[in-house]
Each structure stands twice: as structure tokens, then as C-alpha cells.
């Protein structure tokens, strides 16, 4: 088979199960309201310096 070719027999008689038996995933099952806060104890400059160190280490590899 060449690039882009396919076996037409694979495209025929495909069955899709569309039964809705209620076993789906509820995306709202664990919804929470509120906010998340955390303090790092580091200044913005410290964090930017750390990020630059990480980037420099990655470029060296």
C-alpha cells in the first residue's frame, strides 16, 4: 500500500455502540467552590531567578 492508502474492508460494517446505559463519567461530580491560596515565602525576583536557572540548565543539556 502506498501513502494514504487504506483497506476499504476496514471501513465497511463498522458498528458503533450508542446505547446510553448511564455509565458515563460525570464531569461535575467533584465540583468545588472557593479559592486556593499558597505562600512560597520567596519574592518574585527569587522566583524569576530560579526560573532562569532552570532554563539555563535545560539549555546546557
N, C-alpha and C positions, 0 to 999 in steps of 0.2 A: 504494500500500500504506500502511496505517496503522501506527502504532507497534506493535511486537510482531508484525507480520505477517511471514510468510516464504513463499517459493515452495516448495510441497511437492515439486516435482520435484527440487529440490536435495537433499532428504532421502532420496530413493529411490536404490537401486542404488549406494550408496557402497561402494567396495572398500577394504579395509584390508590392507596388505601385512604379514602376520605371519610371513614367512619369517625364521628365525633363522640368518642366514648367518655369524654370528660377527664381524661388522664393527662391533660396538658399542664404546662407549668404556669403558675400564677405569678406574674411579674410584680404584683402588688402585695404579695404575701408578707413581705418583711419591710414594708414602707415605714419610715420613721420620720418624725418631725423634730426639729430642733437644730442646733448648730454644734459644730465641733471646733474646739479651740485647743491649741497646744503652744507651749512656750519652749523655745530651744535654748534660751539663755545666751544665744550668740547674736551679735549685732549683724545688720545687713552687710556691712563691709566684710565681716568674718566669713559669712556665708558665701559672698561673691568670691572672696579669695580662695575658699575651699573648692568652689565650683571650677575656678580657673586651674587650680592644682589638678583636679580630676581630669579636666580637658587636656592639660599638658601631658599627664601620664598616659592618656589614651592615644595621643598623637605620637608619643615616643615608641609605642608598641608596634 
